[in-house]
Amino acid sequence: MINKVDDAINRLIAQFHQDQTADGSWNYPFEMGIVTDCYTIILLRMLEIENEEKLIKGLVRRIRERQQSNGAWKLYKDEKDGNLSVTVEAYFALLYSGYKHEHEPKMQAAKEFIIGKGGISRTQLSTKMMLVITGQYKWPDFSIPIEFMLLPETFPINFFDFSVFARSNIAPLLILANKKFTIQTKQTPNLSDLLINEDDTFFTMEERREWRSILDVIEQGIETLFGLPEELHQLALTRTKDYMLQRIEPNGTLESYYSATFFMIFALLAEGHGKRDSIIFHAVNGIKSMICKIGNNPHVQYTTANVWNTALISYALQEAGVPFHSPVVEKANQYILSRQHHRFGDWALHNPNILPGGWGFSDVNTINPDVDDSTAALRAMALSVGKTANFLPSWNRGVQWVMSMQNDDGGWPAFERNIDKQILTLLPIDRVEDLVLDPSSPDLTGRTLEFFGNYTNITKDHPMIKRGVDWLLDQQREDGSWDARWGIYYIYGTWAAVTGLRSVGISPHHPAMQKAMGWLRKIQLADGGWGESCNSDKENHYISLPSSTRTHTAWALDALIATATEVTPEIKNGVEFLVQEKEAAWTRNYPKGRGMAGAFYIHYHSYDSIWPLVALAHYKKKFH
């Protein structure tokens, strides 16, 4: 067995050597289905930018290749029937491209699926917003007033109570709603036949009631604090526009997020900017700069994942025995060092007494750091600190920043402290908590504890560590698992929690650890590995895939290794699954990451190599 493990480790190391780019990073794709591909066709057509041979035709091919036999498109392969919102987006984009026509059999099949699922009025909020902007839907007769931007942080609901991801999308939408802006061209398709009932409105009656309960609080606050003079309205509009413009990244995108940039472009048009305005031109080029190639077709990434990929791969290589002073790791770590943040971002509003020192996710992220990327970067640098002079100051700033980000409840968030105001969950949006909140999560808390326990000299009885452990233990589910925020789903959360707790001294014999190990053993599949469906995330209980994935197997295996004193049958079978590369073809592109339940799933092209390398390296280190 050990020879096979060595061979597998060496293959993965060789792959990473080969794929490293000239700047030291790895730019494996961050693939999010076809949604961004659809929106890019719509965006270019509405801006009347022709990009036929290089981009639009390729995006059309990519979208068409993913259509199901029933006419629908899916977010992931075992999603039942298909996804209504994605199908509407694909149908609209293909029509708008001009290369596909309504009467074609496959387009007819898509139309029948949409009508069978209730039409465009049953799509999710972001799809409806795109349809409103493009004139397919009337703006709702009420919206959050733009004066909302002026409410102070002391008010029960204010703009900065929302997560940074939500804010970056809400700001342009506030401008668009304020102007009730729509735009059409001669090529704009007409989807009116997909409105099933003439009285279909943007919100159902129940949603209208729920929105009103929130809007009443906001509107009363605005009236009480300001009254409604015209000067305040203009001030709010200016502040909202400034919020966007001040957060444009070097490549022209808003916070490096695709959706925020898409809506920002139309908000600027609503504000009177021309289609060839320099900010819009720069934003479109920023979107184009995030295009990668998957197979023979282009894919527009939601963002790039270079910092995340590079930090994880540098760490994985070092775990597998590649020296920190080897050229591949040195180049990677110099790249990581160059991407540490030096600017204050929105995070400082809720955490004002610390200097910048975190890392972001994408290659161009300069103001929106997150805890997970920061601990990943610090792991990668750990062995270089003290050996290379320029790493120590960065290390100290990074560690201090991560420590300062602990929430009051003891866990760690992604981007900002204490963004967990439960009144916002009353908003009638599907899985609203994923969109508007940034609470402590088991995966982030577990991974942060793992970093502190294994890579710093912070003692196990430090109050910060104890609070983190207490919070994490309190989050364990009845079956022994933990859920997650950024991965699929219970396997990811359980791996992060177990390895985190173990690193800060929680015994393998602790009841929580025993319960978790029992759960992992119970869900192991007959092929020797583990595999979890994205349906777990939607249904809020564990749902297995019919066969295993390399990534899920590596996570489960790593958790078992962390708590084992000998090679158990479960560990042996999991290792064999990885070294024999048993994974079925259909699971190789299956999403392992998540952004929002039912809407945003991520296939990291790096994961099926990173996590098996980590698990096999830990197996070899512990048992041979």
C-alpha positions in Angstrom: 0.0 0.0 0.0 2.7 2.5 0.9 4.2 2.3 -2.6 0.9 3.1 -4.1 0.5 6.0 -1.7 3.9 7.3 -2.7 3.1 7.0 -6.4 -0.2 8.9 -5.9 1.5 11.6 -3.9 4.3 12.0 -6.5 1.8 12.2 -9.4 -0.1 15.0 -7.7 3.1 16.9 -6.8 4.2 16.6 -10.5 0.9 17.9 -11.6 1.2 21.0 -9.5 4.7 21.6 -10.6 3.5 21.5 -14.2 0.5 23.7 -13.7 2.1 26.5 -11.8 2.0 29.9 -13.7 4.8 32.3 -14.2 3.8 34.5 -11.3 3.9 31.6 -8.9 0.1 31.1 -8.6 -2.3 28.4 -9.8 -5.3 29.7 -11.8 -7.5 26.6 -11.9 -11.1 27.5 -12.9 -13.7 28.6 -10.4 -16.6 27.1 -12.2 -20.2 28.1 -11.4 -22.4 26.3 -13.9 -23.7 28.6 -16.8 -25.3 31.5 -15.0 -22.4 34.0 -15.6 -22.1 32.8 -19.2 -25.8 33.6 -19.7 -25.6 37.0 -18.1 -22.5 37.9 -20.2 -24.4 37.3 -23.4 -27.2 39.4 -22.1 -24.8 42.1 -20.9 -22.9 42.4 -24.2 -26.1 42.4 -26.2 -27.7 45.2 -24.1 -24.5 47.2 -24.3 -24.4 46.5 -28.1 -20.8 45.2 -27.8 -20.1 42.7 -30.6 -17.8 39.9 -29.5 -19.0 37.1 -31.7 -16.2 34.7 -32.6 -14.1 35.1 -29.5 -16.8 34.9 -26.9 -20.5 34.9 -27.7 -20.5 31.8 -30.0 -18.4 29.9 -27.5 -20.7 30.8 -24.6 -23.7 29.7 -26.7 -22.0 26.3 -27.3 -21.2 25.9 -23.6 -24.8 26.7 -22.6 -26.4 24.4 -25.2 -24.1 21.5 -24.3 -25.4 21.5 -20.8 -29.1 21.4 -21.6 -30.9 18.3 -20.4 -33.1 16.0 -22.4 -36.3 17.5 -20.9 -35.2 21.0 -22.0 -34.1 22.2 -18.6 -30.7 23.2 -17.2 -29.4 22.1 -13.8 -27.2 23.5 -11.1 -25.7 20.0 -10.5 -26.2 16.7 -12.0 -28.6 15.1 -9.5 -30.8 18.1 -9.1 -34.3 16.8 -9.7 -35.9 17.7 -13.0 -34.0 20.9 -13.5 -33.6 24.4 -12.2 -36.3 26.9 -13.2 -34.2 30.1 -12.8 -31.2 28.8 -14.6 -33.4 27.5 -17.4 -35.1 30.9 -17.8 -31.6 32.6 -17.9 -30.3 30.1 -20.4 -33.4 30.4 -22.6 -33.3 34.2 -22.5 -29.6 34.4 -23.2 -29.8 32.0 -26.2 -32.6 33.9 -27.7 -30.8 37.2 -27.1 -27.6 35.8 -28.7 -29.5 35.6 -32.0 -27.9 32.2 -32.7 -30.9 30.2 -31.3 -34.5 30.6 -32.1 -37.8 30.0 -30.3 -39.1 27.5 -32.8 -36.2 25.1 -32.5 -37.1 21.8 -30.7 -34.7 22.2 -27.8 -35.8 25.8 -27.2 -39.4 24.6 -27.3 -38.6 22.0 -24.7 -37.0 24.7 -22.5 -40.1 26.8 -22.9 -42.4 23.9 -22.0 -40.3 23.2 -18.9 -40.5 26.9 -17.8 -44.3 27.0 -18.2 -44.7 23.7 -16.5 -42.8 25.0 -13.4 -45.0 28.1 -13.2 -43.3 30.6 -15.5 -40.9 33.4 -14.9 -42.8 34.6 -11.8 -41.5 31.6 -9.9 -37.9 32.4 -10.5 -35.5 33.5 -7.8 -34.9 37.1 -6.9 -31.7 37.7 -8.9 -33.3 36.3 -12.0 -36.3 38.5 -11.6 -34.1 41.5 -11.2 -32.3 40.8 -14.5 -35.7 40.3 -16.1 -37.0 43.6 -14.7 -33.9 45.5 -16.0 -34.3 44.0 -19.5 -38.0 45.0 -19.6 -39.5 41.5 -19.2 -41.2 42.3 -15.9 -42.6 45.5 -14.3 -40.7 46.9 -11.4 -42.6 46.2 -8.2 -44.7 49.1 -7.0 -42.6 49.4 -3.8 -38.9 49.0 -3.0 -36.4 49.9 -0.3 -36.1 53.7 -0.5 -32.7 54.9 -1.4 -32.6 57.0 1.8 -32.0 53.7 3.5 -28.3 54.4 2.8 -28.4 57.3 5.2 -29.7 55.4 8.3 -27.0 55.4 11.0 -25.5 52.2 12.3 -27.4 52.7 15.5 -30.7 52.2 13.7 -32.2 48.7 14.2 -31.8 48.0 10.4 -29.1 49.7 8.4 -27.2 49.1 5.2 -24.1 47.8 7.1 -26.1 45.1 8.9 -26.1 43.2 5.6 -23.1 41.1 4.6 -20.5 42.6 2.3 -21.6 40.3 -0.5 -25.2 41.5 -0.1 -24.2 45.1 0.1 -22.2 44.9 -3.1 -25.3 43.7 -4.9 -27.9 45.8 -3.0 -26.2 49.2 -3.7 -26.6 49.1 -7.5 -30.1 47.6 -7.1 -31.1 50.5 -4.9 -30.2 52.9 -7.7 -31.9 50.8 -10.3 -35.1 50.6 -8.2 -35.0 54.3 -7.4 -35.1 55.1 -11.2 -37.2 52.0 -12.1 -34.6 51.6 -14.8 -35.1 49.3 -17.8 -33.2 49.0 -21.0 -34.0 47.2 -24.3 -32.4 46.9 -27.7 -33.8 45.9 -31.1 -32.6 42.4 -30.3 -34.2 42.0 -26.9 -36.4 38.9 -26.8 -40.0 39.1 -25.5 -40.7 36.6 -22.7 -44.3 37.8 -22.1 -45.6 34.4 -23.0 -43.7 33.0 -20.0 -45.9 35.0 -17.6 -48.5 32.4 -17.0 -51.2 34.7 -15.4 -51.8 38.3 -16.4 -51.9 39.2 -12.7 -48.5 37.7 -12.0 -46.5 40.4 -10.2 -42.9 40.6 -9.0 -44.0 39.5 -5.5 -46.8 37.2 -4.4 -49.3 38.7 -1.9 -47.6 36.8 0.9 -44.1 38.2 -0.1 -45.6 41.7 -0.3 -46.8 41.4 3.3 -43.4 40.2 4.4 -41.6 42.9 2.6 -43.9 45.5 4.0 -43.1 44.4 7.6 -39.5 45.3 7.0 -40.1 48.3 4.8 -42.4 49.9 7.3 -39.6 49.9 9.9 -37.1 51.4 7.4 -39.6 54.0 6.1 -40.6 55.1 9.6 -37.0 55.4 10.6 -36.2 57.6 7.5 -39.2 59.8 8.2 -38.4 60.1 11.9 -34.8 60.9 11.4 -34.8 63.0 8.3 -38.3 63.8 6.9 -38.2 63.5 3.1 -36.7 66.6 1.6 -35.3 66.3 -1.9 -31.8 67.2 -0.8 -31.6 64.1 1.3 -32.8 62.0 -1.6 -30.0 63.3 -3.8 -27.5 62.8 -0.9 -28.6 59.2 -0.6 -28.2 58.6 -4.3 -24.7 60.1 -4.3 -23.7 58.0 -1.3 -24.9 54.8 -2.9 -23.1 55.6 -6.1 -19.9 56.5 -4.1 -20.2 53.2 -2.2 -19.9 51.3 -5.6 -17.2 53.5 -7.1 -15.0 53.4 -4.1 -15.0 49.6 -4.1 -14.1 49.0 -7.7 -11.1 46.7 -7.9 -8.0 47.2 -10.1 -9.6 45.1 -12.9 -12.7 47.2 -13.0 -15.1 44.8 -11.2 -17.1 45.7 -8.1 -15.5 43.8 -5.1 -14.4 41.3 -7.8 -17.9 39.8 -7.8 -19.6 39.1 -11.2 -23.2 39.8 -10.1 -22.3 43.1 -8.3 -20.4 44.2 -11.4 -23.3 43.3 -13.7 -25.8 45.3 -11.7 -23.3 48.2 -11.2 -23.1 48.6 -15.0 -26.8 49.1 -15.3 -26.9 51.4 -12.2 -24.4 53.6 -13.9 -26.5 53.6 -17.1 -29.5 54.6 -14.9 -27.4 57.5 -13.6 -26.8 58.8 -17.1 -23.5 57.2 -18.0 -23.2 56.2 -21.6 -22.7 52.7 -22.8 -19.1 53.6 -23.8 -18.3 55.3 -20.5 -14.8 54.6 -19.2 -16.0 53.0 -15.9 -18.4 50.7 -17.8 -15.8 49.9 -20.4 -13.3 49.0 -17.6 -16.0 46.9 -15.8 -16.7 44.9 -19.0 -13.0 44.3 -19.5 -12.8 43.2 -15.8 -15.5 40.6 -16.5 -13.7 39.5 -19.6 -10.5 39.2 -17.6 -12.1 36.5 -15.5 -12.8 34.3 -18.6 -11.2 30.9 -18.5 -11.4 28.0 -20.9 -13.0 24.7 -19.9 -12.8 22.0 -22.6 -13.2 23.8 -25.9 -15.5 26.6 -24.6 -15.0 29.8 -22.7 -16.5 30.2 -19.2 -16.9 33.5 -17.4 -15.9 32.9 -13.8 -17.9 34.6 -11.0 -14.5 35.6 -9.7 -11.0 34.2 -9.8 -9.7 31.8 -7.2 -5.9 32.3 -7.6 -5.1 33.3 -4.0 -7.3 30.5 -2.6 -5.8 27.9 -5.0 -2.3 29.0 -4.4 -2.4 29.1 -0.6 -4.0 25.6 -0.5 -1.6 24.1 -3.0 1.5 25.6 -1.3 0.3 24.1 2.0 -0.5 20.7 0.4 2.9 20.5 -1.3 4.6 21.2 2.0 2.5 18.7 3.9 3.6 16.1 1.2 7.2 16.8 1.9 8.1 19.4 -0.7 10.6 21.8 1.1 9.5 25.4 1.8 12.7 26.6 0.0 12.0 24.6 -3.2 11.4 26.9 -6.2 7.8 25.8 -6.6 6.9 26.7 -3.0 9.1 29.8 -2.9 7.4 31.2 -6.0 4.0 30.4 -4.6 4.7 32.0 -1.3 6.1 35.2 -2.9 2.9 35.5 -4.8 0.9 35.0 -1.6 3.0 37.6 0.1 2.2 40.1 -2.7 -1.5 39.6 -2.2 -1.7 40.5 1.5 -4.1 43.4 2.0 -2.8 46.8 3.1 -6.0 48.8 2.7 -8.9 49.2 5.2 -12.1 47.6 3.8 -15.7 47.4 5.1 -14.5 44.8 7.7 -13.0 47.7 9.7 -16.4 49.2 10.4 -17.2 46.3 12.8 -13.5 45.7 13.8 -11.9 49.2 14.0 -8.9 48.6 16.2 -6.7 46.4 14.0 -4.5 47.0 11.0 -5.2 45.4 7.7 -3.4 42.0 7.3 -5.8 39.5 5.7 -6.0 38.0 2.3 -8.8 37.9 -0.2 -10.0 35.1 -2.5 -9.3 36.4 -6.0 -6.2 37.6 -7.8 -7.5 41.2 -7.9 -9.1 41.4 -4.4 -7.5 44.3 -2.5 -10.1 45.4 0.1 -12.3 42.4 0.9 -10.3 39.9 2.9 -11.7 36.8 4.5 -10.8 34.6 7.4 -10.5 31.3 5.4 -8.2 32.7 2.8 -6.1 34.4 5.5 -5.5 31.2 7.5 -4.8 29.3 4.2 -2.2 31.9 3.3 -0.7 31.8 6.8 -0.5 27.9 6.7 1.4 28.2 3.4 3.9 30.7 4.9 4.3 29.0 8.2 7.6 27.2 7.6 9.1 30.2 5.9 8.6 32.5 8.9 11.8 33.0 10.7 13.8 31.6 7.8 13.1 34.4 5.3 13.2 37.9 6.7 10.3 39.4 4.7 7.7 36.9 6.0 7.7 37.7 9.7 6.0 41.1 9.6 3.3 39.8 7.2 2.8 36.7 9.4 2.3 38.9 12.5 -0.2 41.2 10.9 -2.1 38.2 9.4 -2.3 36.3 12.7 -3.4 39.5 14.6 -6.1 40.2 11.9 -7.5 36.6 12.1 -7.6 36.7 15.9 -9.4 40.0 15.9 -12.1 38.6 13.6 -13.6 36.2 16.2 -17.3 36.9 16.6 -18.8 37.7 20.0 -20.4 34.2 20.1 -17.0 32.6 19.9 -17.1 31.4 16.3 -15.5 32.9 13.2 -17.3 34.4 10.2 -16.0 34.8 6.6 -15.7 38.6 6.0 -17.0 40.7 8.9 -17.6 40.4 12.6 -21.1 40.0 14.1 -23.1 40.3 10.9 -25.9 38.1 12.1 -29.0 40.3 12.7 -31.9 37.8 12.7 -34.5 40.4 11.8 -33.1 40.3 8.2 -34.1 36.7 7.9 -37.7 37.9 7.7 -37.0 39.2 4.2 -39.0 36.9 1.8 -35.9 35.6 -0.1 -35.1 32.0 -0.6 -32.4 30.9 1.9 -32.1 34.6 2.9 -29.5 33.8 5.6 -26.9 32.8 2.9 -27.5 36.0 1.0 -27.6 38.7 3.7 -25.8 37.3 6.8 -22.2 36.4 7.6 -22.5 34.4 10.8 -20.1 32.1 12.6 -19.9 28.8 10.8 -18.6 25.4 11.8 -16.3 25.1 8.8 -14.6 28.4 9.2 -14.4 28.0 13.0 -12.9 24.5 12.7 -10.4 25.6 10.1 -9.4 28.7 12.1 -8.9 26.6 15.2 -6.8 24.1 13.2 -4.6 26.9 12.1 -4.1 28.3 15.6 -3.5 24.8 17.1 -1.1 23.5 14.5 0.8 26.6 13.3 1.0 29.0 16.3 2.2 28.9 19.8 -1.1 30.1 21.2 -1.9 27.9 24.1 -4.9 25.5 24.2 -6.3 27.2 27.2 -6.2 30.7 25.7 -9.7 32.3 26.1 -10.0 32.8 22.4 -9.4 29.1 21.7 -11.7 28.0 24.6 -14.6 30.2 23.3 -14.1 28.8 19.8 -14.2 25.2 21.0 -17.3 25.8 23.1 -19.1 27.4 20.2 -18.1 24.6 17.8 -19.1 21.8 20.2 -22.4 23.5 20.7 -23.1 23.4 16.9 -22.8 19.6 16.5 -25.9 18.0 15.1 -27.7 15.2 16.7 -26.3 12.6 14.3 -22.7 13.7 15.0 -22.1 15.8 12.0 -21.6 19.6 11.5 -23.0 21.6 8.6 -20.9 24.1 6.6 -21.2 27.5 4.9 -18.7 27.2 2.0 -18.5 23.5 1.1 -20.7 20.5 0.4 -21.9 20.1 3.1 -22.0 17.9 6.2 -18.8 16.0 5.2 -17.0 19.3 4.7 -18.3 20.8 8.0 -17.5 17.6 10.0 -14.0 17.4 8.6 -13.3 21.0 9.4 -14.8 20.7 12.9 -13.0 17.4 13.8 -9.5 18.5 12.5 -10.0 21.9 14.2 -11.0 20.4 17.6 -8.2 17.8 17.4 -5.5 20.4 16.8 -6.4 22.3 19.9 -6.2 19.3 22.2 -9.7 17.8 22.1 -9.2 14.1 22.7 -10.3 11.5 20.1 -12.2 9.9 23.0 -14.3 13.0 23.6 -18.0 12.1 23.1 -18.4 14.7 20.3 -15.4 13.2 18.4 -16.6 9.7 18.9 -20.1 10.7 17.6 -18.6 12.4 14.6 -16.4 9.3 13.7 -19.4 7.1 14.1 -21.3 9.2 11.6 -18.5 9.2 9.1 -18.1 5.4 9.3 -21.8 5.0 8.8 -22.0 7.0 5.6 -19.0 5.4 3.9 -20.0 3.9 0.5 -19.4 0.5 -0.8 -16.7 1.7 -3.2 -14.6 2.7 -0.2 -15.0 6.4 -0.4 -17.5 9.1 0.4 -19.8 11.3 -1.7 -22.4 13.9 -0.8 -25.1 15.4 -2.9 -25.8 19.2 -3.1 -29.3 18.2 -2.2 -28.1 17.9 1.4 -27.6 21.6 1.3 -31.2 22.3 0.0 -32.9 19.7 2.1 -31.0 20.3 5.4 -30.2 16.6 6.0 -27.5 14.4 4.7 -28.1 12.9 1.2 -25.4 10.7 -0.3 -24.3 10.5 -3.9 -24.6 7.0 -5.4 -20.8 6.9 -5.8 -17.9 8.6 -4.1 -15.9 11.7 -5.1 -12.2 12.2 -4.5 -12.7 15.4 -2.6 -15.4 14.1 -0.2 -13.3 11.0 0.4 -10.2 13.1 1.2 -12.1 15.2 3.7 -13.7 12.2 5.5 -10.4 10.3 5.4 -8.5 13.2 6.8 -10.9 13.5 9.7 -10.6 9.8 10.5 -6.8 9.9 10.3 -6.8 12.9 12.7 -8.5 10.8 15.4 -7.1 7.3 14.8 -4.3 5.5 16.5 -4.1 2.8 13.9 -5.2 2.1 10.3 -8.8 1.1 10.5 -10.7 -0.7 7.7 -12.5 2.6 6.9 -9.2 4.4 6.5 -7.7 1.5 4.5 -10.7 1.5 2.1 -10.6 5.3 1.8 -6.9 5.3 0.9 -7.4 2.6 -1.7 -10.2 4.6 -3.3 -7.8 7.6 -3.7 -4.7 5.7 -4.9 -6.6 3.5 -7.3 -8.5 6.6 -8.7 -11.8 4.8 -8.6 -14.0 7.9 -9.0 -16.8 7.6 -11.5 -16.6 9.9 -14.6 -19.9 11.7 -13.7 -18.8 12.9 -10.3 -15.5 14.5 -11.5 -17.2 17.8 -12.3 -19.6 17.7 -9.4 -19.6 20.9 -7.2 -17.9 20.6 -3.8 -18.3 24.3 -2.9 -21.3 26.4 -2.2 -22.2 30.1 -2.0 -26.0 30.0 -1.6 -28.3 27.0 -1.2 -30.3 26.3 -4.3 -28.6 28.9 -6.4 -24.8 29.0 -6.2 -22.6 25.9 -6.3 -19.0 25.8 -7.2 -16.8 23.2 -9.0 -13.2 23.9 -7.9 -11.0 22.4 -10.5 -8.2 22.2 -8.0 -10.0 20.3 -5.2 -9.7 16.8 -6.6 -6.0 17.1 -6.4 -5.4 19.3 -3.3 -7.4 17.4 -0.8 -6.3 13.9 -1.8 -2.7 15.1 -1.6 -3.3 16.4 1.9 -5.1 13.3 3.1 -2.5 10.9 1.7 0.3 13.0 3.1 -1.3 12.9 6.6 -1.8 9.1 6.2 1.8 8.6 5.3 3.1 10.9 8.0 1.1 9.2 10.8 1.2 5.5 9.8 4.5 5.0 7.9 
